[in-house]
C-alpha cells in the first residue's frame, strides 16, 4: 500500500482525506463513521464572530431591560441553563475530542483582530488540534451603484 501521509496545518496525517464543514462533522456518531471510513482529520463548521456578538447583544437587551419584553420573559432560559453559540461550539469540540482518535480542526470566521485572537485561544483551549481561519472578502465598491 502506498504511503499517503501528508502534513496539513502542522499536523501529520495518515492521508489527505479531511472532511470539512458538513452536517456529518457536527454529529458525534457521524464523525465516528467518517473516522472509520478513513478520514485522517475532521474540520468543524465555522464559528462566526459576528453571530456570537449578535447573540450577546440580544441576550443583553433582555437581561438589562427585561421590563421591555415582559410577555417574552417566560420564554427565556434561566441564566444557568443558557448555552451560548460559543459555549455549544466549545462543547462540541470537547465532545468530539473525547470520541475521536483523529485530529479535530476548528474553523473560525472573525471580523476583528481581537475576535481572531480571543476566539482562537478559546478554540485551542477547548482541545482543537488546529485552527482553520475562514476569511473572505466581498469584492466590489460599496459606492458604485448598479
FIDO-838041 format. One record per atom (N, C-alpha, C, CB): atom name; residue in one letter; z, x, y. Coordinates in steps of 0.1 Angstrom, whole numbers, plus 2048, in hexadecimal, padded with zeros to 3 digits. Last residue first. Glycine has a CB too. Layout:
FIDO-838041
- a:r:z:x:y
- CA:A:Z:X:Y $
...
***
This chain:
FIDO-838041
- a:r:z:x:y
- N:X:7A5:6FF:9F4 $
- CA:X:79A:6FD:9EB $
- C:X:79C:702:9DE $
- CB:X:78D:702:9F1 $
- N:X:7B2:719:A0A $
- CA:X:7B1:70C:A05 $
- C:X:7A5:70A:9FB $
- CB:X:7AF:702:A11 $
- N:X:7C8:735:A0A $
- CA:X:7BA:730:A09 $
- C:X:7B9:722:A03 $
- CB:X:7B2:73A:A00 $
- N:X:7E2:73C:A09 $
- CA:X:7DD:738:A16 $
- C:X:7CE:732:A15 $
- CB:X:7DD:744:A20 $
- N:X:7E6:746:9F0 $
- CA:X:7EC:739:9F3 $
- C:X:7E7:734:A01 $
- CB:X:7FB:73B:9F4 $
- N:X:7CE:754:9DD $
- CA:X:7D3:755:9EA $
- C:X:7D9:747:9EE $
- CB:X:7C8:759:9F4 $
- N:X:7D2:762:9BC $
- CA:X:7CC:759:9C6 $
- C:X:7D3:75B:9D3 $
- CB:X:7CE:74A:9C1 $
- N:X:7E2:763:99C $
- CA:X:7D9:769:9A6 $
- C:X:7D4:75E:9B0 $
- CB:X:7CD:76F:99F $
- N:X:802:765:993 $
- CA:X:7F8:75A:996 $
- C:X:7EE:760:9A0 $
- CB:X:7FE:74D:99A $
- N:X:80E:77A:97C $
- CA:X:80B:779:98A $
- C:X:800:76E:98B $
- CB:X:806:786:990 $
- N:X:82A:780:966 $
- CA:X:81C:77B:968 $
- C:X:81A:779:977 $
- CB:X:819:76D:961 $
- N:X:83D:78D:94C $
- CA:X:83A:78D:95A $
- C:X:82C:787:95B $
- CB:X:83B:79B:960 $
- N:X:854:78F:937 $
- CA:X:849:786:938 $
- C:X:846:785:947 $
- CB:X:84D:778:932 $
- N:X:85F:7AA:925 $
- CA:X:85F:7A5:933 $
- C:X:853:79C:935 $
- CB:X:860:7B0:93D $
- N:X:872:7AB:909 $
- CA:X:865:7A9:90E $
- C:X:866:7A3:91C $
- CB:X:85C:79F:904 $
- N:X:88A:7C0:8FC $
- CA:X:887:7B6:906 $
- C:X:879:7B6:90A $
- CB:X:891:7B8:913 $
- N:X:89C:7C4:8DD $
- CA:X:892:7C9:8E8 $
- C:X:890:7BD:8F1 $
- CB:X:885:7CE:8E1 $
- N:X:8B0:7B9:8CF $
- CA:X:8AC:7C7:8CC $
- C:X:8A3:7CD:8D6 $
- CB:X:8A6:7C7:8BE $
- N:X:8CB:7A5:8DB $
- CA:X:8BC:7A7:8DA $
- C:X:8B9:7B6:8D8 $
- CB:X:8B5:7A2:8E7 $
- N:X:8E6:7A1:8DF $
- CA:X:8E1:7A7:8D2 $
- C:X:8D2:7A8:8D1 $
- CB:X:8E6:79E:8C7 $
- N:X:8F2:79B:8F6 $
- CA:X:8F2:790:8EC $
- C:X:8ED:795:8DE $
- CB:X:8EA:784:8F0 $
- N:X:8EC:7B1:905 $
- CA:X:8FA:7AF:901 $
- C:X:8FB:7A5:8F6 $
- CB:X:903:7AB:90C $
- N:X:8D1:7AB:90B $
- CA:X:8D4:7B6:903 $
- C:X:8E2:7B5:8FD $
- CB:X:8D4:7C3:90C $
- N:X:8D5:794:91B $
- CA:X:8CD:793:90F $
- C:X:8D0:79F:905 $
- CB:X:8BE:792:912 $
- N:X:8E3:79F:930 $
- CA:X:8E9:795:928 $
- C:X:8E2:793:91B $
- CB:X:8E9:788:92F $
- N:X:8D0:7B1:93B $
- CA:X:8DC:7B6:935 $
- C:X:8E3:7AC:92C $
- CB:X:8E6:7BA:941 $
- N:X:8BD:79E:943 $
- CA:X:8B9:7A8:939 $
- C:X:8C6:7AE:933 $
- CB:X:8B1:7B3:93F $
- N:X:8CB:792:958 $
- CA:X:8C8:78A:94C $
- C:X:8C4:794:940 $
- CB:X:8BC:780:94E $
- N:X:8CD:7A8:96A $
- CA:X:8D9:7A1:965 $
- C:X:8D6:799:958 $
- CB:X:8DE:797:970 $
- N:X:8B1:7B0:96E $
- CA:X:8BC:7B9:96A $
- C:X:8C7:7B2:963 $
- CB:X:8C1:7C1:976 $
- N:X:8A3:799:975 $
- CA:X:89E:7A2:96A $
- C:X:8A9:7AA:965 $
- CB:X:893:7AB:970 $
- N:X:8B3:790:98B $
- CA:X:8B1:788:97F $
- C:X:8AD:790:973 $
- CB:X:8A7:77D:981 $
- N:X:8B0:7A4:99E $
- CA:X:8BD:7A2:998 $
- C:X:8BC:79A:98B $
- CB:X:8C6:79B:9A2 $
- N:X:894:7A0:9A4 $
- CA:X:899:7AD:99E $
- C:X:8A7:7AB:997 $
- CB:X:89A:7B7:9A9 $
- N:X:887:781:999 $
- CA:X:88E:789:9A3 $
- C:X:893:796:99C $
- CB:X:89A:781:9A9 $
- N:X:87C:773:984 $
- CA:X:874:773:991 $
- C:X:87C:77A:99C $
- CB:X:871:765:995 $
- N:X:876:778:961 $
- CA:X:87E:779:96D $
- C:X:876:778:97A $
- CB:X:887:785:96D $
- N:X:874:770:942 $
- CA:X:86C:76F:94E $
- C:X:875:76E:95A $
- CB:X:862:762:94D $
- N:X:87A:780:924 $
- CA:X:87F:77C:931 $
- C:X:875:77B:93B $
- CB:X:88A:786:935 $
- N:X:881:77F:902 $
- CA:X:877:77F:90C $
- C:X:87C:779:919 $
- CB:X:86A:777:907 $
- N:X:88F:794:8E8 $
- CA:X:890:789:8F2 $
- C:X:885:78A:8FC $
- CB:X:89E:78A:8F9 $
- N:X:889:79B:8C7 $
- CA:X:885:79F:8D4 $
- C:X:886:793:8DD $
- CB:X:876:7A4:8D4 $
- N:X:899:7A7:8AB $
- CA:X:897:79B:8B3 $
- C:X:894:79F:8C1 $
- CB:X:8A3:791:8B2 $
- N:X:891:7B8:88C $
- CA:X:894:7B8:89B $
- C:X:891:7AA:8A1 $
- CB:X:88D:7C3:8A2 $
- N:X:89E:7A9:86E $
- CA:X:893:7B0:876 $
- C:X:897:7AF:884 $
- CB:X:885:7A9:873 $
- N:X:8AE:79A:860 $
- CA:X:8AF:7A8:85D $
- C:X:8A5:7B0:865 $
- CB:X:8AF:7AB:84E $
- N:X:8C0:77D:86C $
- CA:X:8B4:785:86A $
- C:X:8B7:793:867 $
- CB:X:8AB:783:876 $
- N:X:8D9:772:872 $
- CA:X:8D2:76D:866 $
- C:X:8C6:776:863 $
- CB:X:8CD:75F:869 $
- N:X:8E3:77C:889 $
- CA:X:8EC:77B:87E $
- C:X:8E5:777:871 $
- CB:X:8F8:771:881 $
- N:X:8CE:778:89B $
- CA:X:8D2:786:897 $
- C:X:8DB:786:88B $
- CB:X:8D9:78D:8A3 $
- N:X:8CF:75C:89E $
- CA:X:8C4:762:897 $
- C:X:8C8:771:892 $
- CB:X:8B8:762:89F $
- N:X:8E8:75A:8AD $
- CA:X:8E6:753:8A0 $
- C:X:8DB:75A:898 $
- CB:X:8E2:744:8A3 $
- N:X:8E3:76A:8C4 $
- CA:X:8EE:76D:8BB $
- C:X:8EC:767:8AD $
- CB:X:8FB:768:8C1 $
- N:X:8CD:75B:8CE $
- CA:X:8CC:76A:8CB $
- C:X:8D7:76D:8C1 $
- CB:X:8CD:773:8D7 $
- N:X:8D9:743:8D3 $
- CA:X:8CE:744:8C9 $
- C:X:8CC:752:8C5 $
- CB:X:8C1:73E:8CF $
- N:X:8EB:749:8E7 $
- CA:X:8F0:745:8DA $
- C:X:8E5:746:8CF $
- CB:X:8F5:737:8DB $
- N:X:8D9:74F:8FB $
- CA:X:8E2:75A:8F6 $
- C:X:8E7:756:8E9 $
- CB:X:8ED:75D:900 $
- N:X:8CF:735:8FF $
- CA:X:8C6:740:8FB $
- C:X:8CE:74C:8F5 $
- CB:X:8BE:745:907 $
- N:X:8E6:727:906 $
- CA:X:8DF:723:8FA $
- C:X:8D5:72E:8F5 $
- CB:X:8D6:716:8FC $
- N:X:8EC:733:91E $
- CA:X:8F6:733:913 $
- C:X:8EF:730:906 $
- CB:X:901:729:915 $
- N:X:8D5:72D:92D $
- CA:X:8D8:73B:92A $
- C:X:8E2:73C:91E $
- CB:X:8DE:742:936 $
- N:X:8D9:711:92F $
- CA:X:8CD:716:929 $
- C:X:8CF:725:924 $
- CB:X:8C0:715:932 $
- N:X:8FC:70A:928 $
- CA:X:8F0:70C:931 $
- C:X:8E4:711:929 $
- CB:X:8F3:716:93C $
- N:X:90F:6F3:91A $
- CA:X:909:700:917 $
- C:X:8FC:701:91F $
- CB:X:906:701:908 $
- N:X:92D:6E2:91E $
- CA:X:920:6E4:924 $
- C:X:91B:6F2:920 $
- CB:X:920:6E3:933 $
- N:X:947:6DE:916 $
- CA:X:93C:6DA:90D $
- C:X:92E:6DE:911 $
- CB:X:93C:6CC:90A $
- N:X:957:6E3:92C $
- CA:X:958:6EC:920 $
- C:X:94E:6E9:916 $
- CB:X:966:6EA:91A $
- N:X:94F:6CE:93E $
- CA:X:94C:6DC:941 $
- C:X:94D:6E5:934 $
- CB:X:955:6E2:94B $
- N:X:93F:6B3:92D $
- CA:X:94B:6B9:932 $
- C:X:948:6C8:934 $
- CB:X:957:6B7:928 $
- N:X:91F:6A7:939 $
- CA:X:928:6AD:92F $
- C:X:934:6B3:935 $
- CB:X:920:6B8:927 $
- N:X:919:688:949 $
- CA:X:91A:697:94A $
- C:X:923:69C:93F $
- CB:X:91F:69B:957 $
- N:X:91B:66D:94A $
- CA:X:911:673:941 $
- C:X:911:682:941 $
- CB:X:903:66E:945 $
- N:X:92D:665:95C $
- CA:X:931:663:94E $
- C:X:927:669:944 $
- CB:X:932:654:94B $
- N:X:920:66A:974 $
- CA:X:92B:673:970 $
- C:X:92F:671:961 $
- CB:X:937:670:979 $
- N:X:90D:659:97E $
- CA:X:909:663:974 $
- C:X:914:66B:96E $
- CB:X:8FE:66C:979 $
- N:X:919:64A:991 $
- CA:X:913:643:986 $
- C:X:90F:64C:97B $
- CB:X:907:63B:98A $
- N:X:91F:65E:9A4 $
- CA:X:929:657:99D $
- C:X:924:651:990 $
- CB:X:930:64D:9A6 $
- N:X:914:673:9B4 $
- CA:X:90E:66F:9A8 $
- C:X:917:668:99F $
- CB:X:908:67B:9A1 $
- N:X:924:67A:9C9 $
- CA:X:917:676:9CC $
- C:X:90F:670:9C0 $
- CB:X:90F:681:9D2 $
- N:X:93B:683:9BE $
- CA:X:93C:676:9C3 $
- C:X:92E:671:9C7 $
- CB:X:944:676:9D0 $
- N:X:937:69E:9B7 $
- CA:X:936:694:9AC $
- C:X:936:685:9B2 $
- CB:X:942:695:9A3 $
- N:X:92E:6B8:9C3 $
- CA:X:92E:6AB:9CA $
- C:X:92D:69F:9BF $
- CB:X:922:6AA:9D4 $
- N:X:931:6CD:9B1 $
- CA:X:937:6CE:9BE $
- C:X:938:6C1:9C5 $
- CB:X:92E:6D8:9C6 $
- N:X:925:6C3:999 $
- CA:X:933:6C8:999 $
- C:X:939:6C9:9A7 $
- CB:X:934:6D5:992 $
- N:X:90B:6BC:9A1 $
- CA:X:913:6B2:99B $
- C:X:922:6B6:99B $
- CB:X:90F:6B0:98C $
- N:X:902:6D5:9AB $
- CA:X:901:6C9:9B4 $
- C:X:90B:6BE:9AE $
- CB:X:8F3:6C3:9B4 $
- N:X:905:6E6:995 $
- CA:X:90D:6E8:9A1 $
- C:X:90D:6DB:9AA $
- CB:X:908:6F4:9A9 $
- N:X:8F0:6DC:985 $
- CA:X:8FE:6DB:981 $
- C:X:907:6DC:98D $
- CB:X:902:6E5:976 $
- N:X:8DA:6E5:995 $
- CA:X:8DC:6D7:992 $
- C:X:8EB:6D4:98E $
- CB:X:8D2:6D3:987 $
- N:X:8DD:701:996 $
- CA:X:8DD:6F9:9A3 $
- C:X:8E0:6EA:9A0 $
- CB:X:8D0:6FA:9AA $
- N:X:8DA:707:97B $
- CA:X:8E7:70A:982 $
- C:X:8E8:702:98F $
- CB:X:8E8:719:985 $
- N:X:8C0:6FF:977 $
- CA:X:8CA:6F9:96F $
- C:X:8D8:6FB:976 $
- CB:X:8CB:6FE:961 $
- N:X:8B3:712:988 $
- CA:X:8B2:704:98A $
- C:X:8BD:6FC:983 $
- CB:X:8A4:6FF:986 $
- N:X:8BA:72A:97B $
- CA:X:8BE:728:989 $
- C:X:8BE:719:98C $
- CB:X:8B6:72F:993 $
- N:X:8AC:727:963 $
- CA:X:8BB:729:963 $
- C:X:8C0:725:971 $
- CB:X:8BF:737:95F $
- N:X:892:725:96B $
- CA:X:898:71A:964 $
- C:X:8A7:71B:965 $
- CB:X:893:719:956 $
- N:X:88E:73F:976 $
- CA:X:88E:734:97F $
- C:X:894:727:978 $
- CB:X:87F:731:983 $
- N:X:88F:74F:95F $
- CA:X:89A:750:969 $
- C:X:89A:744:972 $
- CB:X:898:75D:971 $
- N:X:888:745:93F $
- CA:X:883:745:94D $
- C:X:88F:745:956 $
- CB:X:879:739:94F $
- N:X:883:754:921 $
- CA:X:88D:74E:929 $
- C:X:889:750:937 $
- CB:X:89B:755:926 $
- N:X:869:74E:908 $
- CA:X:86E:754:915 $
- C:X:879:74C:91B $
- CB:X:863:756:91F $
- N:X:871:74F:8E5 $
- CA:X:86A:749:8F1 $
- C:X:870:74F:8FD $
- CB:X:86B:73A:8F1 $
- N:X:874:76F:8D4 $
- CA:X:879:762:8D7 $
- C:X:870:75D:8E3 $
- CB:X:887:762:8DC $
- N:X:863:781:8BC $
- CA:X:865:780:8CA $
- C:X:869:771:8CD $
- CB:X:858:784:8D2 $
- N:X:86D:794:89F $
- CA:X:86A:786:8A5 $
- C:X:86D:787:8B4 $
- CB:X:873:77B:89E $
- N:X:85F:7AA:887 $
- CA:X:868:7A7:892 $
- C:X:864:799:897 $
- CB:X:867:7B2:89E $
- N:X:84F:7A9:871 $
- CA:X:857:7B5:873 $
- C:X:861:7B4:87E $
- CB:X:84E:7C1:875 $
- N:X:848:790:859 $
- CA:X:84A:794:867 $
- C:X:853:7A0:869 $
- CB:X:84F:788:86F $
- N:X:847:788:83E $
- CA:X:842:796:842 $
- C:X:843:799:851 $
- CB:X:835:798:83E $
- N:X:851:771:836 $
- CA:X:843:772:835 $
- C:X:83D:780:83A $
- CB:X:83C:767:83E $
- N:X:86C:774:83C $
- CA:X:868:775:82E $
- C:X:859:776:82C $
- CB:X:86D:768:827 $
- N:X:86A:770:858 $
- CA:X:86E:77D:853 $
- C:X:86A:77F:844 $
- CB:X:87D:77F:854 $
- N:X:862:756:858 $
- CA:X:859:75F:85E $
- C:X:85D:76D:859 $
- CB:X:85A:75F:86D $
- N:X:879:74B:84C $
- CA:X:86D:74A:845 $
- C:X:862:754:84B $
- CB:X:867:73B:846 $
- N:X:88B:750:861 $
- CA:X:88D:756:854 $
- C:X:881:756:84C $
- CB:X:899:74F:84C $
- N:X:880:73E:874 $
- CA:X:880:74D:877 $
- C:X:883:755:86A $
- CB:X:88B:750:881 $
- N:X:886:726:868 $
- CA:X:878:72A:86A $
- C:X:877:739:86C $
- CB:X:871:722:875 $
- N:X:8A2:726:86A $
- CA:X:89C:726:85D $
- C:X:88D:72A:85E $
- CB:X:89D:718:857 $
- N:X:8A5:727:887 $
- CA:X:8AB:731:87E $
- C:X:8A4:732:871 $
- CB:X:8B9:72F:87C $
- N:X:88D:723:89F $
- CA:X:894:71D:894 $
- C:X:899:727:88B $
- CB:X:88C:712:88D $
- N:X:87C:730:8B0 $
- CA:X:888:729:8B6 $
- C:X:892:724:8AB $
- CB:X:884:71E:8BF $
- N:X:866:739:8A4 $
- CA:X:870:743:8A8 $
- C:X:87C:73D:8AE $
- CB:X:86A:74D:8B1 $
- N:X:857:722:8A1 $
- CA:X:85C:728:895 $
- C:X:867:732:899 $
- CB:X:851:72E:88D $
- N:X:84C:71C:8BA $
- CA:X:858:714:8B6 $
- C:X:85E:71A:8A9 $
- CB:X:853:706:8B2 $
- N:X:847:73C:8C9 $
- CA:X:842:731:8C1 $
- C:X:84E:729:8BD $
- CB:X:83A:736:8B5 $
- N:X:842:75B:8D5 $
- CA:X:847:74E:8D9 $
- C:X:840:742:8D2 $
- CB:X:845:74D:8E8 $
- N:X:838:76E:8B8 $
- CA:X:83D:76C:8C6 $
- C:X:841:75E:8C8 $
- CB:X:833:771:8D0 $
- N:X:83A:782:89C $
- CA:X:838:775:8A1 $
- C:X:83F:774:8AF $
- CB:X:83E:76A:898 $
- N:X:82D:79E:894 $
- CA:X:838:79B:89D $
- C:X:835:78D:8A3 $
- CB:X:83A:7A5:8A8 $
- N:X:821:7B7:880 $
- CA:X:822:7A8:881 $
- C:X:82E:7A4:888 $
- CB:X:821:7A2:872 $
- N:X:81D:7D2:87C $
- CA:X:81C:7CD:889 $
- C:X:81C:7BD:88B $
- CB:X:80F:7D1:88F $
- N:X:839:7DE:867 $
- CA:X:82B:7DA:869 $
- C:X:82A:7D4:877 $
- CB:X:826:7D0:85E $
- N:X:852:7E8:86A $
- CA:X:84B:7EA:85D $
- C:X:83D:7E7:85E $
- CB:X:852:7E3:852 $
- N:X:85A:7F8:889 $
- CA:X:858:7EC:881 $
- C:X:850:7EF:875 $
- CB:X:850:7E2:88A $
- N:X:870:806:89F $
- CA:X:867:809:894 $
- C:X:866:7FD:88B $
- CB:X:86D:816:88C $
- N:X:870:7FF:8C1 $
- CA:X:875:7FB:8B4 $
- C:X:86B:800:8AA $
- CB:X:877:7EC:8B3 $
- N:X:865:803:8DA $
- CA:X:86F:80D:8D5 $
- C:X:875:80A:8C8 $
- CB:X:87A:80D:8DF $
- N:X:852:7EF:8DB $
- CA:X:85D:7EE:8E4 $
- C:X:869:7F7:8DF $
- CB:X:862:7E0:8E4 $
- N:X:848:7F9:8BC $
- CA:X:846:7EF:8C6 $
- C:X:852:7EE:8CE $
- CB:X:841:7E2:8C0 $
- N:X:837:80C:8A4 $
- CA:X:842:80C:8AE $
- C:X:83F:803:8B9 $
- CB:X:845:81B:8B3 $
- N:X:831:806:881 $
- CA:X:82D:808:88F $
- C:X:839:808:898 $
- CB:X:823:7FD:893 $
- N:X:824:806:85F $
- CA:X:82F:807:869 $
- C:X:82A:80B:877 $
- CB:X:839:812:865 $
- N:X:813:804:84B $
- CA:X:810:7FC:856 $
- C:X:81A:7FD:861 $
- CB:X:80E:7ED:853 $
- N:X:806:817:832 $
- CA:X:812:817:83B $
- C:X:80D:810:848 $
- CB:X:817:825:83F $
- N:X:7F7:806:816 $
- CA:X:7F7:80F:822 $
- C:X:803:80D:82B $
- CB:X:7EA:80B:82A $
- N:X:800:809:7F4 $
- CA:X:800:800:800 $
- C:X:800:809:80C $
- CB:X:80C:7F6:800 $
***
